[in-house]
Amino acid sequence: MMFLVSAIAILVTMGMAITRGFKGPTVYDRALAVNVFGTSTVLLIAVIGFLTGRPDFLDLALVYALLSFVGTIAILKYVSYGDLAATRDPDPEEDWSW
Amino acid sequence: MIDILSWVFLLGGAFFLVSAGIGLLRLPDVFTRLHGAGMADTMGVALTTIGLMLQAGLSLVTLKLLLIWLFIWFTSPVAGHSVARSALVGGERPVLHPRDPQAAAAAAASARQGDAVEGRAP
């Protein structure tokens, strides 16, 4: 029962995150929403493992946590630099303080 | 007893997760939405995994849950910083803390009418 409640709450969070992912006006909103969606997916996999009495699913959750983080960083780096192998600042001349 | 504690932790985690989702939907710009996302990544994950650990007892499952928790605990600030920095570099500015207060009032009014600040494509 407690796992069911937790899984439903996680699913609600995933729904709201994916809504922001579709709506979000900028690409950064979308990247943030996908990040939250990935974290919720990790938790959902873990909780479903307990719900069905098969905690082996935790291995999948661990791997998905690693992949989700690398994916977020890769998306943001590609958006900022336009190149996954870039090493310098995007535009050192520009004043991006506010 | 363990079941009651587990209920408390899982319900606390559910509360933080749902408030993170509401924050993602309702807050006005990327920088404030980062705050909402942080709720899910810290307290949501922590309380939910602690609740699951109490159910698992002392076993390899608890160690795996601890590893998941530690990994998300360490990567969440990095991801948040990365989003904020690339948003700043890409031309986004905080709506709630602008240089020009009049522009801020206009932006807040348009955010109240429509969804958010009009699209400044990166």
Backbone of each chain as ProteinMPNN parsed JSONL, in Angstrom:
{"seq_chain_A": "MMFLVSAIAILVTMGMAITRGFKGPTVYDRALAVNVFGTSTVLLIAVIGFLTGRPDFLDLALVYALLSFVGTIAILKYVSYGDLAATRDPDPEEDWSW", "coords_chain_A": {"N_chain_A": [[0.824, -1.211, 0.0], [1.88, 1.282, 0.896], [3.903, 1.549, -0.923], [2.449, 1.788, -3.237], [1.132, 4.264, -2.907], [3.372, 5.93, -2.891], [4.359, 5.425, -5.462], [2.287, 6.471, -7.016], [2.438, 9.192, -6.339], [4.949, 9.746, -7.391], [4.42, 9.318, -10.079], [2.61, 11.392, -10.571], [4.321, 13.588, -10.207], [6.067, 13.097, -12.361], [4.313, 13.51, -14.448], [3.798, 16.271, -14.185], [6.365, 17.265, -14.595], [6.869, 16.483, -17.242], [4.94, 17.935, -18.499], [5.925, 20.544, -18.147], [8.181, 20.165, -19.653], [7.12, 19.948, -22.235], [5.835, 22.429, -22.484], [7.651, 24.421, -21.679], [9.206, 27.528, -22.235], [11.898, 28.028, -22.972], [14.898, 26.267, -24.003], [16.3, 25.562, -21.808], [14.475, 25.299, -19.752], [13.303, 22.979, -20.641], [15.439, 21.177, -20.472], [15.823, 21.156, -17.713], [13.358, 20.135, -16.864], [13.497, 17.585, -17.981], [15.584, 16.593, -16.511], [14.468, 16.47, -13.901], [12.46, 14.663, -14.513], [14.006, 12.408, -15.071], [15.175, 11.878, -12.554], [12.837, 11.283, -11.126], [12.117, 9.005, -12.521], [14.113, 7.197, -11.769], [13.467, 6.893, -9.043], [10.927, 5.811, -9.372], [11.425, 3.363, -10.622], [12.789, 2.074, -8.53], [10.779, 2.003, -6.538], [8.801, 0.499, -7.803], [10.127, -1.894, -7.997], [10.071, -2.686, -5.292], [7.328, -2.818, -4.996], [6.513, -4.952, -6.576], [7.86, -6.906, -5.317], [10.41, -7.496, -6.209], [13.372, -6.597, -5.696], [15.559, -6.491, -7.356], [15.372, -4.734, -9.373], [16.678, -2.474, -8.609], [19.249, -2.303, -9.583], [18.845, -1.52, -12.22], [17.79, 1.008, -11.689], [20.005, 2.308, -10.617], [21.796, 2.34, -12.808], [20.243, 3.881, -14.533], [20.243, 6.305, -13.194], [22.904, 7.117, -13.505], [23.019, 7.352, -16.35], [21.092, 9.31, -16.856], [22.118, 11.603, -15.67], [24.486, 12.033, -17.178], [23.311, 12.447, -19.651], [21.865, 14.862, -19.234], [23.972, 16.699, -18.776], [25.28, 16.485, -21.231], [23.341, 17.434, -23.054], [23.081, 20.107, -22.177], [25.67, 21.059, -22.545], [25.927, 20.81, -25.284], [23.975, 22.598, -26.144], [24.979, 25.019, -25.152], [27.589, 25.284, -26.237], [27.484, 24.318, -28.794], [28.933, 22.185, -29.536], [30.226, 19.162, -28.61], [32.829, 18.713, -27.832], [33.991, 21.046, -27.052], [36.147, 23.31, -25.272], [36.541, 25.883, -24.375], [35.196, 28.979, -22.956], [31.885, 29.948, -23.976], [31.432, 32.62, -25.037], [33.633, 34.781, -24.343], [33.779, 37.538, -24.486], [31.314, 38.626, -24.073], [29.222, 40.293, -21.729], [27.758, 38.686, -19.262], [26.714, 39.135, -16.793], [24.09, 40.346, -14.657]], "CA_chain_A": [[0.0, 0.0, 0.0], [2.699, 2.497, 0.966], [4.634, 1.68, -2.183], [1.499, 2.246, -4.245], [0.959, 5.709, -2.728], [4.608, 6.578, -3.324], [4.449, 5.338, -6.923], [1.326, 7.408, -7.613], [2.992, 10.545, -6.188], [6.047, 9.899, -8.355], [3.841, 9.45, -11.418], [2.066, 12.753, -10.684], [5.468, 14.47, -10.437], [6.552, 12.905, -13.725], [3.371, 14.177, -15.34], [3.997, 17.727, -14.156], [7.661, 17.579, -15.209], [6.806, 16.344, -18.695], [4.16, 19.076, -18.971], [6.863, 21.66, -18.274], [9.061, 19.857, -20.775], [6.463, 20.286, -23.495], [5.447, 23.84, -22.518], [8.726, 25.319, -21.297], [9.51, 28.4, -23.375], [13.279, 27.951, -23.436], [15.452, 24.91, -24.004], [16.809, 25.282, -20.457], [13.331, 24.742, -19.027], [13.104, 21.585, -21.06], [16.52, 20.358, -19.905], [15.552, 21.011, -16.274], [12.227, 19.228, -16.701], [13.949, 16.226, -18.282], [16.393, 16.178, -15.367], [13.547, 16.052, -12.836], [11.799, 13.452, -14.986], [14.935, 11.297, -14.901], [15.259, 11.563, -11.123], [11.6, 10.603, -10.737], [12.124, 7.666, -13.098], [14.949, 6.371, -10.893], [12.679, 6.549, -7.859], [9.8, 4.957, -9.756], [11.939, 2.006, -10.831], [13.063, 1.494, -7.215], [9.528, 1.729, -5.815], [8.103, -0.611, -8.464], [10.821, -3.099, -7.569], [9.529, -3.093, -3.997], [5.892, -3.083, -5.14], [6.327, -6.281, -7.13], [8.655, -7.864, -4.566], [11.655, -7.857, -6.909], [14.286, -5.45, -5.515], [16.656, -6.514, -8.331], [15.218, -3.571, -10.237], [17.511, -1.364, -8.144], [20.401, -2.189, -10.486], [18.409, -0.687, -13.339], [17.651, 2.38, -11.212], [21.357, 2.869, -10.475], [22.31, 2.624, -14.153], [19.495, 4.98, -15.122], [20.689, 7.549, -12.564], [24.146, 7.506, -14.19], [22.755, 7.767, -17.726], [20.294, 10.525, -16.874], [23.008, 12.736, -15.373], [25.354, 12.275, -18.329], [22.484, 13.013, -20.716], [21.589, 16.269, -18.954], [25.181, 17.493, -19.0], [25.572, 16.503, -22.659], [22.395, 18.342, -23.718], [23.382, 21.506, -21.852], [26.931, 21.444, -23.173], [25.702, 20.965, -26.714], [23.214, 23.832, -26.366], [25.792, 26.195, -24.867], [28.803, 25.406, -27.046], [27.272, 23.842, -30.145], [30.002, 21.24, -29.838], [30.418, 18.407, -27.378], [34.237, 18.632, -27.47], [34.519, 22.392, -26.824], [36.746, 23.47, -23.953], [36.631, 27.269, -23.931], [33.925, 29.607, -22.654], [31.159, 30.209, -25.21], [31.705, 33.951, -25.579], [34.276, 35.475, -23.222], [33.638, 38.995, -24.609], [29.99, 39.075, -23.669], [28.984, 40.515, -20.306], [26.51, 38.006, -18.926], [26.169, 39.444, -15.471], [22.896, 41.157, -14.818]], "C_chain_A": [[0.854, 1.255, 0.0], [3.497, 2.683, -0.319], [3.723, 2.194, -3.285], [1.313, 3.752, -4.151], [2.188, 6.458, -3.241], [4.717, 6.57, -4.845], [3.496, 6.311, -7.59], [1.847, 8.837, -7.51], [4.114, 10.768, -7.195], [5.494, 10.069, -9.758], [3.25, 10.837, -11.623], [3.195, 13.74, -10.956], [5.992, 14.333, -11.859], [5.618, 13.573, -14.719], [3.583, 15.671, -15.368], [5.317, 18.101, -14.809], [7.573, 17.487, -16.725], [5.928, 17.439, -19.292], [5.05, 20.303, -19.144], [7.821, 21.419, -19.436], [8.426, 20.185, -22.112], [6.206, 21.78, -23.598], [6.641, 24.773, -22.517], [9.22, 26.213, -22.402], [10.947, 28.27, -23.865], [13.771, 26.513, -23.352], [15.97, 24.553, -22.615], [15.699, 24.748, -19.561], [13.15, 23.277, -19.363], [14.179, 20.688, -20.469], [16.281, 20.113, -18.418], [14.415, 20.027, -16.038], [12.644, 17.792, -16.969], [14.813, 15.692, -17.148], [15.505, 15.687, -14.219], [12.827, 14.768, -13.226], [12.706, 12.239, -14.797], [15.073, 10.889, -13.45], [14.017, 10.811, -10.664], [11.555, 9.195, -11.299], [12.956, 6.713, -12.253], [14.153, 5.925, -9.669], [11.549, 5.593, -8.207], [10.262, 3.522, -9.974], [12.182, 1.323, -9.484], [11.762, 1.105, -6.508], [8.779, 0.573, -6.459], [8.796, -1.928, -8.16], [10.297, -3.601, -6.233], [8.07, -3.504, -4.122], [5.649, -4.486, -5.651], [7.182, -7.327, -6.421], [9.917, -8.322, -5.272], [12.645, -6.714, -6.808], [15.481, -5.485, -6.461], [16.581, -5.324, -9.27], [16.131, -2.421, -9.834], [18.759, -1.205, -8.999], [20.054, -1.293, -11.667], [18.314, 0.767, -12.906], [19.012, 3.054, -11.103], [21.931, 3.245, -11.837], [21.572, 3.803, -14.76], [19.885, 6.312, -14.495], [21.966, 8.047, -13.238], [23.853, 8.07, -15.577], [22.042, 9.104, -17.783], [21.169, 11.757, -16.619], [23.887, 13.069, -16.574], [24.564, 12.911, -19.474], [22.194, 14.479, -20.496], [22.801, 17.138, -19.261], [25.481, 17.587, -20.498], [24.648, 17.465, -23.393], [22.789, 19.785, -23.458], [24.679, 21.947, -22.504], [26.735, 21.664, -24.665], [24.952, 22.257, -26.995], [24.107, 25.055, -26.189], [26.912, 26.386, -25.879], [28.571, 25.054, -28.507], [28.239, 22.753, -30.532], [30.303, 20.484, -28.555], [31.879, 18.352, -26.941], [34.829, 19.999, -27.16], [35.101, 22.496, -25.421], [36.757, 24.907, -23.485], [35.24, 27.788, -23.562], [33.229, 29.976, -23.955], [31.5, 31.56, -25.819], [32.313, 34.797, -24.477], [34.114, 36.986, -23.291], [32.328, 39.472, -24.0], [29.901, 39.236, -22.157], [27.681, 39.836, -19.945], [26.186, 38.1, -17.457], [24.895, 40.238, -15.674], [22.899, 42.169, -13.737]], "O_chain_A": [[0.613, 2.18, -0.775], [3.741, 3.807, -0.757], [4.156, 2.942, -4.161], [1.33, 4.449, -5.165], [2.074, 7.473, -3.928], [5.113, 7.565, -5.453], [3.834, 6.914, -8.608], [1.727, 9.613, -8.457], [4.222, 11.844, -7.784], [6.016, 10.859, -10.545], [3.362, 11.406, -12.709], [3.071, 14.618, -11.81], [6.327, 15.331, -12.497], [6.066, 14.136, -15.718], [3.556, 16.286, -16.434], [5.407, 19.12, -15.495], [8.14, 18.325, -17.426], [6.123, 17.839, -20.44], [4.955, 21.015, -20.143], [8.223, 22.359, -20.121], [9.107, 20.648, -23.026], [6.339, 22.354, -24.679], [6.671, 25.773, -23.234], [9.63, 25.702, -23.445], [11.193, 28.391, -25.065], [13.148, 25.66, -22.719], [16.072, 23.374, -22.277], [15.923, 23.873, -18.726], [12.881, 22.446, -18.495], [13.893, 19.58, -20.018], [16.503, 19.01, -17.919], [14.482, 19.19, -15.138], [12.204, 16.877, -16.273], [14.79, 14.498, -16.85], [15.752, 14.629, -13.638], [12.606, 13.891, -12.39], [12.24, 11.167, -14.411], [15.088, 9.699, -13.135], [14.108, 9.836, -9.919], [11.029, 8.285, -10.659], [12.569, 5.565, -12.039], [14.157, 4.75, -9.302], [11.241, 4.677, -7.443], [9.587, 2.576, -9.569], [11.836, 0.156, -9.299], [11.656, 0.014, -5.948], [8.184, -0.247, -5.759], [8.143, -2.968, -8.073], [10.099, -4.803, -6.054], [7.62, -4.426, -3.442], [4.702, -5.15, -5.228], [7.24, -8.481, -6.843], [10.441, -9.397, -4.984], [12.757, -5.924, -7.746], [16.339, -4.606, -6.39], [17.574, -4.941, -9.887], [16.343, -1.494, -10.616], [19.279, -0.097, -9.132], [20.836, -0.431, -12.069], [18.706, 1.665, -13.652], [19.163, 4.225, -11.45], [22.485, 4.331, -12.006], [22.182, 4.639, -15.427], [19.866, 7.341, -15.17], [22.107, 9.239, -13.511], [24.365, 9.127, -15.946], [22.335, 9.938, -18.64], [21.0, 12.801, -17.248], [24.022, 14.233, -16.95], [25.063, 13.79, -20.176], [22.259, 15.272, -21.435], [22.688, 18.174, -19.915], [25.889, 18.642, -20.984], [25.096, 18.226, -24.251], [22.833, 20.599, -24.38], [24.786, 23.082, -22.968], [27.304, 22.589, -25.244], [25.249, 22.946, -27.971], [24.022, 26.011, -26.96], [27.165, 27.503, -26.331], [29.359, 25.439, -29.371], [28.366, 22.42, -31.71], [30.602, 21.092, -27.527], [32.159, 17.985, -25.8], [36.046, 20.118, -27.016], [34.614, 21.853, -24.491], [36.965, 25.15, -22.296], [34.233, 27.128, -23.819], [33.897, 30.285, -24.942], [31.825, 31.636, -27.004], [31.585, 35.468, -23.745], [34.287, 37.666, -22.28], [32.243, 40.583, -23.477], [30.434, 38.423, -21.401], [26.608, 40.339, -20.278], [25.47, 37.256, -16.92], [24.653, 40.752, -16.766], [21.981, 42.986, -13.654]]}, "seq_chain_B": "MIDILSWVFLLGGAFFLVSAGIGLLRLPDVFTRLHGAGMADTMGVALTTIGLMLQAGLSLVTLKLLLIWLFIWFTSPVAGHSVARSALVGGERPVLHPRDPQAAAAAAASARQGDAVEGRAP", "coords_chain_B": {"N_chain_B": [[5.968, -0.772, 13.924], [8.3, -0.131, 12.431], [6.951, -0.054, 10.045], [5.291, 2.168, 10.391], [7.156, 4.239, 10.584], [8.233, 3.995, 8.048], [6.046, 4.63, 6.452], [5.835, 7.336, 7.202], [8.218, 8.416, 6.17], [7.971, 7.802, 3.434], [5.638, 9.178, 2.758], [6.47, 11.78, 3.315], [8.492, 12.037, 1.373], [6.872, 11.814, -0.905], [5.366, 14.129, -0.626], [7.372, 16.117, -0.984], [8.168, 15.527, -3.587], [5.827, 15.994, -5.102], [5.477, 18.7, -4.557], [7.727, 19.654, -5.805], [7.065, 19.165, -8.47], [4.832, 20.876, -8.734], [6.129, 23.291, -8.308], [7.796, 23.348, -10.572], [5.854, 23.711, -12.502], [4.599, 26.136, -11.819], [6.341, 28.277, -11.184], [8.031, 31.348, -12.264], [10.372, 31.608, -14.033], [13.416, 30.121, -15.476], [15.378, 30.16, -13.485], [14.063, 30.289, -11.057], [12.614, 27.988, -11.279], [14.582, 26.129, -10.992], [14.864, 25.97, -8.263], [12.503, 24.638, -7.545], [13.026, 22.184, -8.804], [15.17, 21.351, -7.316], [13.998, 20.555, -4.922], [12.871, 18.009, -5.505], [15.216, 16.617, -6.101], [16.735, 16.589, -3.77], [15.326, 16.386, -1.04], [13.097, 14.829, -1.814], [14.195, 12.502, -3.061], [15.847, 11.652, -0.921], [14.092, 11.157, 1.314], [12.337, 9.266, 0.206], [14.082, 7.123, -0.469], [15.046, 6.51, 2.077], [12.713, 5.627, 3.302], [12.271, 3.316, 1.734], [14.574, 1.886, 2.402], [14.1, 1.269, 5.09], [12.125, -0.62, 4.777], [13.538, -2.585, 3.473], [15.371, -3.65, 5.205], [18.497, -4.843, 6.668], [20.522, -5.29, 4.173], [21.848, -6.216, 0.91], [20.248, -4.766, -0.749], [19.695, -2.436, 0.665], [22.196, -1.263, 0.555], [22.394, -0.743, -2.172], [20.317, 1.094, -2.476], [21.377, 3.115, -0.919], [23.572, 3.799, -2.479], [22.298, 4.792, -4.799], [21.051, 7.018, -3.681], [23.292, 8.51, -2.775], [24.535, 9.018, -5.212], [22.665, 10.579, -6.648], [22.521, 12.659, -4.871], [25.064, 13.796, -5.149], [25.167, 14.467, -7.868], [23.053, 16.158, -8.423], [23.461, 18.965, -7.605], [25.461, 19.612, -9.447], [24.182, 19.314, -11.923], [22.173, 21.252, -11.614], [23.673, 23.618, -11.346], [24.83, 23.593, -13.834], [22.62, 23.912, -15.55], [21.815, 26.508, -14.748], [24.075, 28.046, -15.375], [24.369, 27.651, -18.147], [21.987, 28.746, -18.964], [22.332, 31.437, -18.234], [24.571, 32.128, -19.81], [23.441, 31.701, -22.246], [21.752, 33.859, -22.514], [19.484, 34.166, -20.957], [17.8, 35.947, -18.339], [17.293, 36.554, -14.836], [13.915, 36.919, -13.949], [12.853, 37.929, -11.633], [14.776, 39.481, -10.447], [15.85, 41.905, -11.753], [17.868, 44.292, -13.664], [16.488, 46.52, -14.407], [13.773, 47.917, -12.991], [11.269, 48.65, -14.128], [11.041, 47.195, -16.488], [10.921, 44.776, -15.259], [8.426, 44.835, -13.966], [6.754, 44.922, -16.2], [7.392, 42.465, -17.352], [6.519, 40.735, -15.35], [3.785, 41.253, -15.425], [3.123, 40.341, -18.01], [3.777, 37.715, -17.656], [1.888, 36.945, -15.84], [-0.401, 37.112, -17.376], [-0.047, 35.454, -19.741], [1.812, 32.497, -20.354], [4.732, 32.517, -19.72], [7.71, 34.531, -19.749], [8.108, 36.134, -22.89], [9.215, 34.27, -25.754], [12.584, 33.997, -25.681], [14.607, 32.841, -27.762], [17.301, 30.559, -27.501]], "CA_chain_B": [[6.772, 0.435, 14.223], [9.073, 0.166, 11.216], [6.002, 0.297, 8.991], [4.83, 3.544, 10.589], [8.275, 5.112, 10.181], [8.358, 3.916, 6.603], [4.945, 5.458, 5.938], [6.146, 8.755, 7.394], [9.267, 8.839, 5.225], [7.488, 7.753, 2.047], [4.693, 10.28, 2.546], [7.268, 13.007, 3.225], [9.097, 12.072, 0.049], [5.819, 12.095, -1.886], [5.032, 15.561, -0.513], [8.41, 16.943, -1.616], [8.157, 15.301, -5.036], [4.698, 16.684, -5.731], [5.689, 20.155, -4.526], [8.695, 19.96, -6.863], [6.331, 19.237, -9.734], [4.04, 22.113, -8.747], [7.075, 24.384, -8.498], [8.196, 23.37, -11.979], [4.775, 24.233, -13.338], [4.043, 27.442, -11.46], [7.298, 29.366, -10.986], [8.021, 32.161, -13.489], [11.441, 31.466, -15.029], [14.297, 28.962, -15.279], [16.181, 30.228, -12.26], [13.218, 29.924, -9.926], [12.218, 26.588, -11.423], [15.679, 25.332, -10.442], [14.556, 25.76, -6.843], [11.527, 23.561, -7.481], [13.658, 20.92, -9.171], [16.03, 20.948, -6.207], [13.189, 19.84, -3.927], [12.786, 16.587, -5.861], [16.512, 15.962, -6.133], [17.318, 16.396, -2.445], [14.469, 15.778, -0.02], [12.252, 13.783, -2.388], [14.982, 11.267, -3.183], [16.346, 11.214, 0.378], [13.052, 10.564, 2.153], [11.811, 8.045, -0.41], [15.019, 6.006, -0.328], [15.096, 6.084, 3.479], [11.524, 4.806, 3.514], [12.474, 1.992, 1.131], [15.612, 1.201, 3.169], [13.49, 0.71, 6.29], [11.408, -1.831, 4.391], [14.436, -3.624, 2.961], [16.2, -4.253, 6.248], [19.94, -4.724, 6.463], [20.903, -6.248, 3.132], [22.48, -5.604, -0.25], [19.282, -3.819, -1.301], [19.907, -1.162, 1.35], [23.431, -0.668, 0.034], [22.112, -0.197, -3.51], [19.53, 2.315, -2.283], [22.295, 4.147, -0.428], [24.372, 4.244, -3.616], [21.442, 5.645, -5.633], [20.86, 8.271, -2.961], [24.543, 9.288, -2.805], [24.828, 9.47, -6.571], [21.786, 11.71, -6.988], [22.907, 13.732, -3.959], [26.244, 14.492, -5.662], [25.026, 14.98, -9.235], [22.0, 17.166, -8.55], [23.989, 20.332, -7.639], [26.208, 19.826, -10.685], [23.218, 19.524, -12.995], [21.519, 22.535, -11.395], [24.627, 24.671, -11.697], [25.03, 23.557, -15.277], [21.446, 24.541, -16.167], [21.81, 27.947, -14.473], [25.151, 28.705, -16.095], [24.149, 27.731, -19.587], [20.902, 29.691, -19.205], [22.898, 32.79, -18.179], [25.416, 32.329, -20.987], [22.574, 31.732, -23.419], [20.992, 35.101, -22.622], [18.37, 34.276, -20.012], [18.045, 36.775, -17.163], [16.265, 36.329, -13.809], [12.783, 37.839, -14.051], [12.528, 38.532, -10.34], [15.868, 40.303, -9.939], [16.38, 42.536, -12.968], [18.528, 45.586, -13.504], [15.533, 47.585, -14.693], [12.533, 47.543, -12.318], [10.086, 48.81, -14.981], [10.991, 46.004, -17.341], [10.508, 43.659, -14.41], [6.979, 44.911, -13.777], [6.125, 44.53, -17.461], [7.573, 41.018, -17.533], [5.647, 40.043, -14.403], [2.412, 41.369, -15.911], [2.913, 39.445, -19.149], [3.847, 36.336, -17.163], [0.614, 36.641, -15.201], [-1.433, 36.88, -18.399], [0.199, 34.248, -20.525], [2.534, 31.472, -19.615], [5.97, 33.008, -19.13], [8.296, 35.597, -20.543], [8.012, 35.748, -24.298], [10.303, 33.377, -26.102], [13.904, 34.42, -26.118], [15.212, 31.575, -28.181], [18.751, 30.534, -27.258]], "C_chain_B": [[7.575, 0.861, 13.002], [8.136, 0.59, 10.099], [5.535, 1.734, 9.132], [5.912, 4.531, 10.162], [8.398, 5.162, 8.663], [7.267, 4.728, 5.919], [5.312, 6.933, 6.032], [7.165, 9.223, 6.352], [8.738, 8.842, 3.801], [6.499, 8.871, 1.768], [5.426, 11.619, 2.481], [7.93, 13.14, 1.87], [8.083, 12.393, -1.025], [5.441, 13.561, -1.853], [6.072, 16.41, -1.237], [8.414, 16.755, -3.126], [7.026, 16.066, -5.704], [4.896, 18.19, -5.668], [6.762, 20.555, -5.521], [7.996, 20.075, -8.213], [5.511, 20.511, -9.84], [4.949, 23.314, -8.959], [7.526, 24.483, -9.937], [7.11, 23.99, -12.842], [4.499, 25.701, -13.078], [5.057, 28.574, -11.408], [7.604, 30.057, -12.312], [9.171, 31.947, -14.461], [12.396, 30.343, -14.641], [14.936, 28.974, -13.91], [15.347, 29.91, -11.032], [12.761, 28.477, -10.039], [13.325, 25.652, -10.941], [15.424, 25.005, -8.971], [13.545, 24.625, -6.687], [12.149, 22.211, -7.785], [14.549, 20.415, -8.048], [15.28, 20.209, -5.112], [13.156, 18.349, -4.229], [14.136, 15.914, -5.703], [17.106, 15.766, -4.753], [16.352, 15.666, -1.513], [13.594, 14.673, -0.587], [12.987, 12.465, -2.462], [15.393, 10.751, -1.817], [15.252, 10.516, 1.176], [12.505, 9.283, 1.538], [12.776, 6.882, -0.248], [15.142, 5.57, 1.128], [13.885, 5.216, 3.817], [11.683, 3.411, 2.938], [13.518, 1.189, 1.906], [15.023, 0.561, 4.422], [12.726, -0.561, 5.967], [12.351, -2.954, 4.007], [15.2, -4.314, 4.077], [17.665, -4.142, 5.894], [20.387, -5.75, 5.42], [21.577, -5.495, 1.996], [21.573, -4.554, -0.878], [19.463, -2.444, -0.666], [21.156, -0.465, 0.83], [23.187, -0.048, -1.335], [21.306, 1.095, -3.397], [20.42, 3.46, -1.81], [23.15, 4.687, -1.572], [23.57, 5.169, -4.532], [21.304, 7.021, -4.997], [22.125, 9.131, -3.062], [24.807, 9.833, -4.203], [23.964, 10.672, -6.937], [22.138, 12.912, -6.128], [24.092, 14.519, -4.527], [26.009, 15.097, -7.035], [24.0, 16.096, -9.343], [22.526, 18.604, -8.515], [24.749, 20.628, -8.925], [25.253, 20.109, -11.832], [22.53, 20.872, -12.849], [22.413, 23.695, -11.758], [24.805, 24.747, -13.199], [23.851, 24.209, -16.004], [21.507, 26.048, -15.977], [22.885, 28.651, -15.286], [24.869, 28.752, -17.589], [22.945, 28.597, -19.903], [21.429, 31.124, -19.186], [23.73, 33.082, -19.419], [24.557, 32.448, -22.239], [21.643, 32.922, -23.466], [19.774, 35.191, -21.737], [18.766, 35.177, -18.852], [16.954, 36.507, -16.141], [15.16, 37.373, -13.892], [12.592, 38.599, -12.754], [13.622, 39.429, -9.803], [16.56, 41.007, -11.105], [17.149, 43.806, -12.659], [17.531, 46.714, -13.598], [14.183, 47.227, -14.085], [11.291, 47.676, -13.191], [9.93, 47.616, -15.914], [10.524, 44.802, -16.541], [9.005, 43.657, -14.218], [6.259, 44.475, -15.048], [6.216, 43.026, -17.661], [6.654, 40.242, -16.6], [4.203, 40.094, -14.882], [2.169, 40.407, -17.067], [2.978, 37.985, -18.706], [2.537, 35.95, -16.499], [-0.47, 36.373, -16.236], [-1.205, 35.563, -19.129], [0.945, 33.228, -19.715], [3.752, 32.056, -18.942], [6.484, 34.151, -19.989], [8.321, 35.162, -22.003], [9.331, 35.158, -24.777], [11.57, 34.085, -26.536], [14.646, 33.147, -26.494], [16.718, 31.632, -27.97], [19.536, 30.603, -28.55]], "O_chain_B": [[7.552, 2.019, 12.586], [8.461, 1.471, 9.303], [5.392, 2.448, 8.139], [5.641, 5.518, 9.479], [8.633, 6.217, 8.074], [7.52, 5.424, 4.936], [5.13, 7.691, 5.079], [7.005, 10.276, 5.736], [9.014, 9.767, 3.036], [6.503, 9.452, 0.682], [5.06, 12.492, 1.694], [7.936, 14.219, 1.278], [8.373, 13.148, -1.953], [5.22, 14.179, -2.894], [5.725, 17.307, -2.005], [8.638, 17.711, -3.869], [7.223, 16.708, -6.736], [4.533, 18.899, -6.607], [6.732, 21.671, -6.04], [8.296, 20.97, -9.003], [5.484, 21.156, -10.888], [4.603, 24.243, -9.689], [7.631, 25.585, -10.477], [7.402, 24.708, -13.798], [4.195, 26.445, -14.01], [4.677, 29.733, -11.572], [7.463, 29.447, -13.372], [8.951, 32.1, -15.663], [12.217, 29.692, -13.612], [15.031, 27.941, -13.248], [15.851, 29.329, -10.07], [12.545, 27.809, -9.027], [13.055, 24.524, -10.53], [15.73, 23.909, -8.501], [13.695, 23.761, -5.823], [11.853, 21.216, -7.124], [14.676, 19.208, -7.842], [15.842, 19.34, -4.447], [13.38, 17.521, -3.345], [14.216, 14.779, -5.232], [17.915, 14.856, -4.568], [16.529, 14.482, -1.228], [13.365, 13.67, 0.089], [12.493, 11.437, -1.998], [15.307, 9.55, -1.56], [15.456, 9.405, 1.664], [12.236, 8.318, 2.253], [12.355, 5.772, 0.075], [15.325, 4.383, 1.397], [14.0, 4.21, 4.516], [11.284, 2.429, 3.564], [13.386, -0.025, 2.059], [15.395, -0.555, 4.784], [12.678, -1.482, 6.782], [12.031, -4.13, 4.181], [15.635, -5.453, 3.911], [18.042, -3.445, 4.952], [20.602, -6.921, 5.734], [21.843, -4.297, 2.097], [22.045, -3.58, -1.464], [19.398, -1.42, -1.346], [21.185, 0.756, 0.681], [23.699, 1.031, -1.636], [21.561, 2.063, -4.113], [20.258, 4.607, -2.225], [23.425, 5.885, -1.634], [24.076, 6.194, -4.99], [21.42, 8.048, -5.665], [22.057, 10.316, -3.387], [25.248, 10.972, -4.36], [24.462, 11.663, -7.471], [22.065, 14.051, -6.588], [24.14, 15.743, -4.414], [26.587, 16.137, -7.35], [24.07, 16.904, -10.269], [22.082, 19.415, -9.327], [24.699, 21.745, -9.439], [25.476, 21.026, -12.622], [22.32, 21.569, -13.842], [21.975, 24.649, -12.401], [24.917, 25.832, -13.769], [24.047, 24.964, -16.957], [21.278, 26.8, -16.925], [22.646, 29.729, -15.83], [25.1, 29.776, -18.232], [22.866, 29.144, -21.003], [21.03, 31.941, -20.016], [23.613, 34.154, -20.013], [24.885, 33.186, -23.168], [20.811, 33.005, -24.37], [19.082, 36.209, -21.76], [19.921, 35.18, -18.427], [15.808, 36.257, -16.515], [15.435, 38.573, -13.903], [12.215, 39.771, -12.762], [13.418, 40.088, -8.783], [17.722, 40.731, -11.403], [17.096, 44.33, -11.547], [17.694, 47.749, -12.953], [13.502, 46.335, -14.591], [10.346, 46.905, -13.027], [8.83, 47.097, -16.104], [9.83, 43.924, -17.055], [8.37, 42.605, -14.294], [5.27, 43.745, -14.986], [5.253, 42.385, -18.082], [6.078, 39.226, -16.987], [3.472, 39.11, -14.766], [1.14, 39.734, -17.112], [2.327, 37.121, -19.293], [2.111, 34.798, -16.568], [-1.345, 35.533, -16.03], [-2.061, 34.679, -19.131], [0.73, 33.108, -18.509], [3.815, 32.094, -17.713], [5.771, 34.669, -20.848], [8.526, 33.99, -22.316], [10.406, 35.495, -24.281], [11.631, 34.691, -27.606], [15.233, 32.472, -25.647], [17.341, 32.66, -28.236], [20.767, 30.593, -28.526]]}, "name": "protein", "num_of_chains": 2, "seq": "MMFLVSAIAILVTMGMAITRGFKGPTVYDRALAVNVFGTSTVLLIAVIGFLTGRPDFLDLALVYALLSFVGTIAILKYVSYGDLAATRDPDPEEDWSWMIDILSWVFLLGGAFFLVSAGIGLLRLPDVFTRLHGAGMADTMGVALTTIGLMLQAGLSLVTLKLLLIWLFIWFTSPVAGHSVARSALVGGERPVLHPRDPQAAAAAAASARQGDAVEGRAP"}
